[in-house]
Amino acid sequence: MEILSHDILIIGGGLAGLRAAIEAQKAGRDVAILSKVHPLRSHSVAAQGGINAAFDNVPAPVNDSWENHSFDTIKGSDYLADQDVVEIMCREGLERVIEMERWGTLFSRTEDGKIAQRPFGGAGFPRTCYAADRTGHNLLHVLYEQVTGLRIPVYEEWHALSLVVAEGRCIGILAFPLFEERTVPIQAEATILATGGYGRIYLRSTNAIINTGRGCYLAYQAGLPLEDMEFVQFHPTSLFGTNILITEGARGEGGYLVNVKGERYMERYAPHLMELGPRDIVARATQREIDEGGGFEGQYVHLDLRHLGREKILDRLPGIRQIAMDFAGIDPILNPIPIQPAQHYSMGGIPTNVDGETPLPGLYAAGECACVSVHGANRLGGNSLLETLVFGARAGRKAASNVNPVRNSRGMISNGVKGEKGDFNPLAFQNQSAAFQSGLHDLSSRKEGEPCFRLRDELKALMTDQVGIFRRESDLLSAKEKIRELKERFGRIGIKQKRLAFNNEWIQYLELEGMLHVAEVITEGALARKESRGSHFRTDYPERDDEHWLRHTFAYKTPAGARLEYKEVKITTYPPKERTY
Ligand SMILES: Cc1cc2nc3c(=O)[nH]c(=O)nc-3n(C[C@H](O)[C@H](O)[C@H](O)COP(=O)(O)OP(=O)(O)OC[C@H]3O[C@@H](n4cnc5c(N)ncnc54)[C@H](O)[C@@H]3O)c2cc1C
């Protein structure tokens, strides 16, 4: 059996993965990136509105500071974020964004040539740096250039199937190159998960189809807990019908939300910040308007940009205009855009410390799949791109410093022979490889198996209907029951394709396995949390309850489902207060 080997293996070619790779490579380690799609197709490329950093670059300076940014983030999180970690993100974020500028990001500019900043939801100051409405596209291309320049190898269209753990340590992964007839063990001193979100377990989601949460499941399956998974962000403005995102930047530039009666309904929900209230509040207000008869055709409201004028729309929101024209046949210069809320972001994930270390030695995580806990119960727009850069870099740096450079240099180890890498455990890799191969054999020999897509579609509809923006005990209990039933039926799925190469059916089967477990963790966490905080809103417990619930949820995998434990929230400067806007 051939075993590939690297000092540091990074799973994920989005912003977090690429930023980690650059840092680790610069520290002199042998680094490789593995991604199930070409890195430039990662969901990061779709980010629109911008990235937060308190530069105070607006025409009349308002004395913005990283401390203000911290406060807004903590208040936005409904006081569930760990405050010491938020401080690190807001302070180091300034450096990370400047670095992206120096590396060549085409940020939009102020009249005097500084990085332009727009207002964003829940932010007291205009601090969201942007490249028109294609910020993620610009950032990801710039990082990919750096990765290419540093000659960091990328295993493109390779899937991480599982983590390999021996003697309490992650020693690498089992991988599957989509176009080959084999699975491949990759040994690594450090493995960094940067696998993004799980939005596609919901029917209505702004996320890329590839965002299935398999990365979170790899960690969960290996015995790690998942943290704060009940906090799922819903974005107020996705295009009605396809749920493609219409950036918060559209409201940052001055767009209005209007119901069927022509009212700017945010007046009733966030009288001061109006359309620029934080996402949880604007999403709930919008869904409530629709549910209570304020929607057009009972299904959507309008995002009106017409008063911004042609020039501003073309200059600041060209991508949004194109999306509205291509996917709804509407030119926002002339007509309002029909929008409805949709799942958007995962606040929870694999727990890490500020250096990306997880509770499993040898395993690190960064970006949307991780929960370093900067977003708490609700993320502010523009903070996620920042998180990927700050904590991606930190994870890369820490992994590099933990790897012993003397013992490890690039090398390939064949037939389980001990190579230059010293001790390693070929048996652990061989066992997993054999288990996957025989699993595929069993699956493809089932004659009467149910098709995978049927279960997947049922799961997605269930999550949107019963574990969505508004939650209540009866729905959550029924969702829990239904997920159990789906897990049972999962054991009877059959697939037609027997061969490994290009076996997308098999990949979908494996991803569905992860989706079912992640959905279960979200549902169990939401059922247990008898309060409303940030994105988690219980109609039967509409108030925040700091006495009992100012704490993080940790879910562990057991045969009977998720077992929940809780951990204190770190409060440094800002004691919890009522959250009004
Ligand atoms: C439409 C949209 C717009 C957004 N706009 C903004 C914005 O303006 N500002 C902001 O701050 N945030 C925004 N966000 C959120 C932000 O873009 C994401 O949270 C962030 O980009 C995630 O980056 P990441 O590197 O963690 O993961 P991703 O960019 O999602 O990358 C995940 C990577 O993991 C790989 N991968 C996953 N599973 C496997 C596996 N099993 N094997 C191999 N590879 C795997 C994928 O191939 C991919 O390369 C937006 C999100 C969406 C959906």
PDBQT file of the ligand as one rigid body, heavy atoms in Angstrom, charges set to zero:
ROOT
HETATM    1  C1  LIG A 601     -23.307  33.493  -0.721  1.00  0.00    +0.000 C 
HETATM    2  C2  LIG A 601     -22.454  33.805   0.471  1.00  0.00    +0.000 A 
HETATM    3  C3  LIG A 601     -21.981  35.084   0.668  1.00  0.00    +0.000 A 
HETATM    4  C4  LIG A 601     -21.196  35.382   1.783  1.00  0.00    +0.000 A 
HETATM    5  N1  LIG A 601     -20.758  36.671   1.957  1.00  0.00    +0.000 NA
HETATM    6  C5  LIG A 601     -19.960  36.949   3.014  1.00  0.00    +0.000 A 
HETATM    7  C6  LIG A 601     -19.443  38.276   3.193  1.00  0.00    +0.000 A 
HETATM    8  O1  LIG A 601     -19.667  39.179   2.387  1.00  0.00    +0.000 OA
HETATM    9  N2  LIG A 601     -18.665  38.505   4.283  1.00  0.00    +0.000 N 
HETATM   10  C7  LIG A 601     -18.364  37.540   5.202  1.00  0.00    +0.000 A 
HETATM   11  O2  LIG A 601     -17.636  37.819   6.153  1.00  0.00    +0.000 OA
HETATM   12  N3  LIG A 601     -18.827  36.274   5.026  1.00  0.00    +0.000 NA
HETATM   13  C8  LIG A 601     -19.610  35.968   3.967  1.00  0.00    +0.000 A 
HETATM   14  N4  LIG A 601     -20.074  34.683   3.810  1.00  0.00    +0.000 N 
HETATM   15  C9  LIG A 601     -19.549  33.615   4.682  1.00  0.00    +0.000 C 
HETATM   16  C10 LIG A 601     -18.140  33.246   4.227  1.00  0.00    +0.000 C 
HETATM   17  O3  LIG A 601     -18.014  33.379   2.847  1.00  0.00    +0.000 OA
HETATM   18  C11 LIG A 601     -17.769  31.815   4.609  1.00  0.00    +0.000 C 
HETATM   19  O4  LIG A 601     -18.077  31.562   5.948  1.00  0.00    +0.000 OA
HETATM   20  C12 LIG A 601     -16.260  31.568   4.416  1.00  0.00    +0.000 C 
HETATM   21  O5  LIG A 601     -15.863  31.980   3.138  1.00  0.00    +0.000 OA
HETATM   22  C13 LIG A 601     -15.931  30.107   4.648  1.00  0.00    +0.000 C 
HETATM   23  O6  LIG A 601     -14.596  29.887   4.296  1.00  0.00    +0.000 OA
HETATM   24  P1  LIG A 601     -13.886  28.502   4.636  1.00  0.00    +0.000 P 
HETATM   25  O7  LIG A 601     -12.503  28.611   4.130  1.00  0.00    +0.000 OA
HETATM   26  O8  LIG A 601     -14.099  28.176   6.061  1.00  0.00    +0.000 OA
HETATM   27  O9  LIG A 601     -14.713  27.410   3.817  1.00  0.00    +0.000 OA
HETATM   28  P2  LIG A 601     -15.127  27.269   2.200  1.00  0.00    +0.000 P 
HETATM   29  O10 LIG A 601     -14.730  28.482   1.479  1.00  0.00    +0.000 OA
HETATM   30  O11 LIG A 601     -16.522  26.861   2.255  1.00  0.00    +0.000 OA
HETATM   31  O12 LIG A 601     -14.180  26.109   1.758  1.00  0.00    +0.000 OA
HETATM   32  C14 LIG A 601     -14.361  24.769   2.177  1.00  0.00    +0.000 C 
HETATM   33  C15 LIG A 601     -13.345  23.901   1.465  1.00  0.00    +0.000 C 
HETATM   34  O13 LIG A 601     -13.362  22.593   2.023  1.00  0.00    +0.000 OA
HETATM   35  C16 LIG A 601     -13.307  21.620   0.999  1.00  0.00    +0.000 C 
HETATM   36  N5  LIG A 601     -13.929  20.398   1.531  1.00  0.00    +0.000 N 
HETATM   37  C17 LIG A 601     -15.052  20.269   2.261  1.00  0.00    +0.000 A 
HETATM   38  N6  LIG A 601     -15.267  18.988   2.603  1.00  0.00    +0.000 NA
HETATM   39  C18 LIG A 601     -14.254  18.266   2.070  1.00  0.00    +0.000 A 
HETATM   40  C19 LIG A 601     -13.910  16.887   2.066  1.00  0.00    +0.000 A 
HETATM   41  N7  LIG A 601     -14.643  15.970   2.693  1.00  0.00    +0.000 N 
HETATM   42  N8  LIG A 601     -12.800  16.517   1.385  1.00  0.00    +0.000 NA
HETATM   43  C20 LIG A 601     -12.036  17.426   0.727  1.00  0.00    +0.000 A 
HETATM   44  N9  LIG A 601     -12.312  18.750   0.712  1.00  0.00    +0.000 NA
HETATM   45  C21 LIG A 601     -13.403  19.166   1.381  1.00  0.00    +0.000 A 
HETATM   46  C22 LIG A 601     -14.047  22.260  -0.154  1.00  0.00    +0.000 C 
HETATM   47  O14 LIG A 601     -13.638  21.705  -1.372  1.00  0.00    +0.000 OA
HETATM   48  C23 LIG A 601     -13.592  23.725  -0.027  1.00  0.00    +0.000 C 
HETATM   49  O15 LIG A 601     -12.370  23.920  -0.700  1.00  0.00    +0.000 OA
HETATM   50  C24 LIG A 601     -20.880  34.367   2.710  1.00  0.00    +0.000 A 
HETATM   51  C25 LIG A 601     -21.338  33.082   2.506  1.00  0.00    +0.000 A 
HETATM   52  C26 LIG A 601     -22.149  32.804   1.421  1.00  0.00    +0.000 A 
HETATM   53  C27 LIG A 601     -22.701  31.407   1.283  1.00  0.00    +0.000 C 
ENDROOT
TORSDOF 0
